[in-house]
């Protein structure tokens, strides 16, 4: 229990949220847990139970838009890790990432024990080499690494995604039941057509639903257009650029369901227990990356030609995997999830 353990996931918001159960497992048997993540994952790490400190670093071998590999930047990271007096590290990576460059940096920072998945021979870089786990939800794959490092989940932990209990409730949320629509995505290949989003909002508001349209500040033109499609005045709210991550989590916690593509807030909804209509482009595996541990309706052709390409821009003319999904089917899916707990509005 007297160990300061570093958990590494050098990715974005959703990637970090998915590591929550593994981080809780580490925290249950550690004196202190620090998470090392990328700039886009730091806010998510601060929401996770069991996290005591967060370090942020833009990693040149992990980031989607990687910076130049700068020796001085790596040297500064090594100094920060040495000052933190890390006893042990658990390096969490997706199936297409190598943990070995990170392990080399950790060795240079005098971390004595390192665990990670590696298909390649790690030499002296790893103390515990975990063979690549079989196809499974990403949260379960990360738990495999934690267990291999000697950190099983404690009894009574249900292994679901979670965030800290105390979340700031934003002002102005509807008094009636509401849905959240999140039209933005981190990669264009995962996007549902904008006009289809507008039709979803038109149909939902015509059926009496209040809809909050969320997104980042950069996505504000998109959220304004989608929110503006409502047929009933006052039944939508454009929330583009309005919420920080904690406020977005609280907003999602109060929603009857979230409608979203395969992007970070889908995992945030799972972490607060909100069901998800997932407009999922099969460029990555839905088995690994669909929202974990909550009711999900998966929409989109999972056998489309783009399957498993990891493409960031759609390689197939017409974007058939999602363009083929009718807005009426999205509305039906959202209402079916909402009906599980309470009747839809009159």
N, C-alpha and C positions, 0 to 999 in steps of 0.2 A: 504493500500500500504506500510505501514511501518513495514512489517513483514519480518523476515529472515526465510525462509521456507526450510526445509530439505526434499528432495525427495529421497527415498530409493529404490534401486533395486540391490540386492546383488548377481548379476549373471554375465554373460559373455557379449561379444560384442553385439551380436544380440539382446539379451534380453533388453539391455540398449537402443539401437537404437530404438526399438519398443516403448519405453516410451517417445520418443521425443515430440509427440503432447501433451501428458499430462504435460510434463515439461514446454512446451511453455504456456500452460494454466495457470500453477502456476506462471510462470515468469511475465505474463501480469498484475498480481495483487499483486506483492511482491516487496519489496525493494531489496532482495537478494535471490538467489537460490543456495543452495549447494546440490550436489548429493553425496550420500553415496553408493558406489558400491564395487564389488569384484575386485581383481587385474586384472582379464581378461576383465573387463568392463570399466576400468578407461579411457583408451585412447578414447573409443567411447563417454563417457560422456563429455570429453573435446571438442569434435567436435559439440556438440548439441547447437543450438541457445537457449539462455535464461539461460545457466549455468554460474554461476559466480565462483564457486569453486567446487573442487572434492576431496572427502575423499575416501580412499581405505581401505577395511578391508576384510580379508579372513574369511568368516562366516562359522562356523562349522555346522549350520543347513540348509545351502543353497548350498554351493559349491559342485560341482559334485565329486571332490576328497577332501572331507572335512578334515580340520586340527582337531587336538584334541581341545576340548573345554577347553581353558586355562583361568582360572580366572584372571590371571595377564593381559592377552591380552584384555579381556573384560573390565577390569578396566581401561586400557590405552585408549580404545575407549571411554568409558564414560567420561574420563577427556578431551579428544579432543572435544567431543560434547559439554561439558559444556563451554569450552573455546570459542567455536564458537558462543555461545549465540543464540541457535536455539529457535525461538518462536513457531514453529509449524512443524509437520512432516506429510508427505503423504507417506505411505508405500505401494509400488507396488510389488505384488507377482504373480507368475504363479498359475494356478489352483491347483497344487499339493503341494504348499508350505503354511506353516502357517506364518502369520505375527505376531503372539503373542509373540514368544521369542524376536523378534526385538523390539516390542512395550515395553516389559519389560525393555530392555536396555535403550530405549529412556526415559522411565519414570525415571529410575535411573539417567539419565543425565539431569533431570529437564525440559524436553520438556513438555509444558503445554497442547498442543492440538495435538491429533494423530488420523489420519483417515486410515483405511485399510479394506480390505475384510476379513471377518471371518465368517466361518460357526459355529464355537464354541462360547460359551458364553465368552466374553472377560473380564468380571468383570470390574475392573477400568482401564484396560490397554488401552482401546480405548474410545475416545470421540465420534467418528462417526464410527459406525460399518456398513459396506456395505455388504449386502447379496451377495453371489456368483452370478455374472452376468450370463446370459444365454450364450450358445455357440456363439462366435463371434470372429472376428480377435483380436489378442492380443492387438494391438494398441487401438482398440475401448474399450476393457475391461479396459485398463489403464485410458482412458479418463473418464469412468464411475466413477472411484475412485476420480479423480481430481474434477469432477463436484460435487460429494457428499461432498467433502471437502469445496466446495464453490468457485471453480476455473473453470468456464466454458471457453471454447476457445473463444478468442475475435472475433468479427465480421471480416470476410475476411480471416480468417485462414482456409485453406482447409483440415486440419487434416491429411495431408500426412506426411510421414517420411521426415526428412530434416537434413542436416548438415550445418555448417557455409559456407558462400559463398566463402571465400578466402581459396583456397586449393593450395598447391604447385604442379605445374605440373612437373612430373618426366621427366628427359632427356631420349631421345632415343625412345619415342613412335613412332609407325609407322605413316608415312605421309598419307598412305592409310587408308580406313576404316578397323577396326579390331574388333575381338571378343575376349572375355576373357573366358578362361576355368579355373576353380578352382576345381581340383580333390580331394583335401583333405577335411575331415570332422572331427568334434569333437568327434564322436562316430562311431565305425566300422559298426554298424547296418544301418547307413545312407549312406554307401559308394557305389558308382557305380564301377563295376569291373575295375581294372587298364587296362587290355587289351582292354576293351570296350572304355575307355578314349583314349587310343592310336589310336584306329580305328576312333574315332570321329575326332581327329586331322589330321590323314591321309586323311580322306575324305574332311575336310574343306580346308586344304591347297591345295589339288588336284583341288578344285573348285575355287581357287584363293584368299581365305581368308588369312589374316594375323591373327595369334592367339598368344595372350600372355597367358602364363600358370602361374598362381599365386599361392602362398601358403606361409606358414610360413617357418622360417629357418629349423625347425624340419621336414618339409615336402619336403625339397629340393631334396632328392633322388626320391621321387614320381614325382615332377614337372619336373626334368631332364629327367626322363624316358618318360613321356607323351610328353614333348616338342620335345624330340628326335625322335618321331615317324613321324614327318612331311615328306611328300613326295616331297616338294618343298623347296630347300635350301633358307634360309633367310626369310621364311614365319612364323617362330615361334620364340618366345623369352622365355627362361626359366627365370621366375621372382621369383622363390622360394627364400624367405628370403631377397628379394631386397627392398620391400616397407614397410614403416611404414603405419599406418592406414590412415593418411591424404593423403599420396601419392597414396595409393590404392584407396581411394575415388576418387581422381582426375583421375586416370587411368580408373576406372569404368565409370566415368561421360563421358569420351570420347569414350566409346565402343558402338558398335551397339547393343550388347546384352551380357549378362553373362550366361554361362552354369555352373551349380553348384548343389550340393546336398543341403540338409536342414542344413545349417550352417551359421555362422555369416555374412560373406560377402554378402550373398543373401540379407540381410536387408540393408547392406550398399549400394548395387546397387539400391534398392528401394528408399533409402534416397537421391540419386543423380539423380533419374529419369530414370535409365537404365532398359530396359526390361530384364526379367529373364526366361531362360529355367531351370525349377526346377525339378531335379531328386529327387523326394520326397518319401522317405520311410515312410509308414504310421504308424510307431511306435508312432508318435504323430499326432494330428489332422492337416490336411492341412488347414482346415477352420480357425484354430487359427494361424497357423505358416507359411503358404505360404507367400512369399513377398507381402507386402501390398501397394496398391495404384499405381502400375505400371502394364503394360501388362505382363502376366505370361502364359507360357505354362507348365502345370503340367504333368510330365511323371512319370510312376510307378503305380503299381497295388495298388490302395487305399483300396482294400478289401482283401488284403493278410492276412494270418493267424497271422501275427505279429501286426495287426492293434491295436492301442491304448495300446500296452504293455509297452511303454516307455523304451523298451529294449535298452541297449547300445551296446550289441553284438547280432547279428541276432539269433533268437531262431528257425529259420526254415531252414532245410538243403537246400543248393543251393541258398539261398538268392533270392527267386523268385520275390519279389516285384520290384527289380531293375535289376536283371540279365536278366529279360525278355524284357527289353527295348533295341531295336535294335539301334546301333550307327547311322544308316541311318535316324531313326526317330528323334534322337537328332539333327542331321544336318538340317533336314527339319524344325524342330521347330525353331532353331536359325535363319535360313534364312527367315522364315515367320515373325518373329518379326522384323528382320532388314528391310524387305521390307516395313514395315508400314511407314517408314520415308524416305527411299531412296533405290534405286535399288541396288541389290547385285553386287559385282565386276564382271567384265567380265572375 
